[in-house]
Amino acid sequence: MRLTKMGHACVRLEKDGQVLVIDPGGLTEESALDGADAVLVTHEHFDHFEEERLRRALDGNPALRLWTVGAVARQLPGYGDRVAVVGHGDTFTAAGFEVEAHGELHAVIHPAVPRIANTGFVVDGSVFHPGDALTVPGRPVETLLLPVHAPWSKASEVIDYVGEVKPQRAFALHDGLLQDVGLAVYARLIDAVQPDAHYRRLAPGEGVDLA
């Protein structure tokens, strides 16, 4: 499997000629969906879900399918079973990838802000994209896509989350609001406290082959 980091919270996974894209939102390059066979969207926030972009992709490729939470699916009517609603505990196959859904709610931004649905995805039993939550998947994962920075998190929580999941490797996710100095600070903190996670940030468009 090849993992390519796209802008902010989006990744592309490629295996056996198939492409699975997760969270191609408003801070992600338009090219993120090029050649996609399947899309997963964790929740409805703009940096994870851009309605018009997904409409164009679905209209342009009749074979493209999307799995997501109900709030996103309701914004994309008219596509029949090409847009499927999933939630915690569901399992399905998307473009040849075996996917498990984990988690139910977005992390708390502020007590005054209503929480929305958020479902993370474990792909092929090895790669976990949690969306906007620090969901512990309840199963080992080799690769954690780590949301390093968000309005709803603080550094100590992010670092402790790595320790709870215990991945073999962690790649930065949800990093679009950080400049170089902030990225370096997070890297030093995570490496100092969780060295076994082998934390690394991939630049947008940079890929890595996963064993």
N, C-alpha and C positions, 0 to 999 in steps of 0.2 A: 504494500500500500504506500502511495506517495501522498504526503501532506503538504499543501501549499497554503501559507498564511496570506490572506488578503487584508484589506484595510479594516482596522478596528476589531470587530467581533466575528469576522467571516473567515472560514477556511474552505478549501477544496480538497476532497479526498478522491484519489484515482486508483483504480484496481481493475485489471483485466479489461482495459479499454472503456470502463464505465466511470462516470464522474458524478460525485455526490457533493452538493454545496450546502453549507450550513450558515444561516443568518446573513444573507446578502442585504444589509441594510443601507441606510442613507449615508453612512460614512465609508462605504465600500466602493471600490472601483466598478464601473459599469461592466467591465470585462469578467467580473467574477462568475457570471452565469453563462459565459460562452461555452458551448458544448456540453452543458449540464444535462444529465439524464434524470436526476432527482434532486429535490431541494427539501431541507428540513428547516423550520423556523421555530425557535424556542418561545417567542412571545411577540407582542404587538408593538413594542417601542420602536421609534423611527430608526434607531441605529442598528436594529436587527431585522426590521421588516419595512420594505418600501413597496407599497401597493402597486404603483404604476409600473415599476421595474418588473415585478413578478407577473403582472398582467401581460406585458410585452413578451416576456419569456414564454409564458404558457400559450399565448396566441401564436408565437413564432415557431413553437415546437409541439405539435400535437401529442408527442410521446412523453413529454415532460410531466412529472408528477410531484406533488407537494404533500408533505406530512407536517401537521402543525396543531396548535391549540385552537379551540373553538373561536376565540376572539379574532384570530387572524383569518380563519376559514370563512367567517361570516362577512368579511370584507371582500371576498373573492367568490361571489356566487356565480353560478352558470357553468361551472367546470365539471359538474358531476363527481364521479368517484376519482377524478384526477387530483382533487384536493381532499385529503383525508384528515379527520380529527383524531388525534391521539392524546393519551394522558398517561399518568404514572402507572407503570406495570404493563403497559402494552408492548408487544413485540411485533416486528414486521420486517419485510425485506424491501429495500429500496435500491434499485439499480444494482442488484447483486450483493449489496451490503446488508448484513444482519444488524438490526437496530433494536435497542431497548430504550424505552422512555422512563426517565427517572425524575421525580420531583413534581410539585404541584403549584408552588407559588413563587413569585418574584420576591427577592429580598426586600426588607423594609427600607424604604428611602427616608421616610419620616412618618411618625404616627398620624399626621394629618393627611398623608397621601394614601389613598386606597391601594391595596395590593391587588395585583392582577395575576392571571395564570402564567406560569413559566414551567416548561418541561425541558429538561436536559436530555441528551442522547448519548448512549454508549454505542459505538459503531464497531462491529466485528469483535465485540468483547474486549477491545483493547484501547480505544480512543474515546475520551469523555469530554463532551462540550456541555457545560452546565447551564449555558445561558446566563441570565442575571440572577444567580443564586449560588450559594455555597453548599449545594446539595452533595452529600456523601452517597455515592451510588450503591453502597452495600455489597459491593463485589470488587475484586481486584481489577485495576486498570493499569496498563503499561504507560499510557500517555494521557496526561491531564492538560487540557486547554484551560489555562489559569486566568480568570478575570482579575488582572492585577490592580485595576483602578476604576472606581465608579463612585457616583454620588452616594451610593448605599454602603460603601465598604470602608474599612480602615486597614492599614498595613498589617497590624497584628492579627486581624481576622483572616486575612489572605494567607499569611504565613502559617497560622495554625491549621488552616484548611488543607494546605499541602501535606502537613503532618498527619491529618486524619485520613486523607485519601491514599497516601503512601505510593505515589506513582513511581515508575522507574525513570520517567522524564516528565518535565513540565515545560510547556511552551506558553509564552505570554499571549494573552487574549484580552480584549477590551482595553486596549492601550492607546486609543485614538486621541484621548484628551491630554496625554503626557508628551512633553518635549524631552529632548535628549537628557537633560539633567535629571528629570524625574524618573525616566526609564533606568538610568544608571543607579539612582538611589534604591529603587525597588529591587534591582538585580543584586546589589550588594547585601541588602537585608535578607532576601530569600536565600541567597547562597550561604550567608553566615549561619542562619538558623536551620535551614533544610538542605544541607549539601547533597544528601542522597537523592534529591529530586532532579539534580543536574539541570537546573533551570536555564532556559535560553529564550531569547527573543529572536524570532524570525522577522525580517523586514517584509513589508508588503510585496508580494510576488516571489518571495524566497520559498523554496521547497526543500523537503528532506524525505528520504526513503526510510520507512519504518520497518524494522525487522519483524 
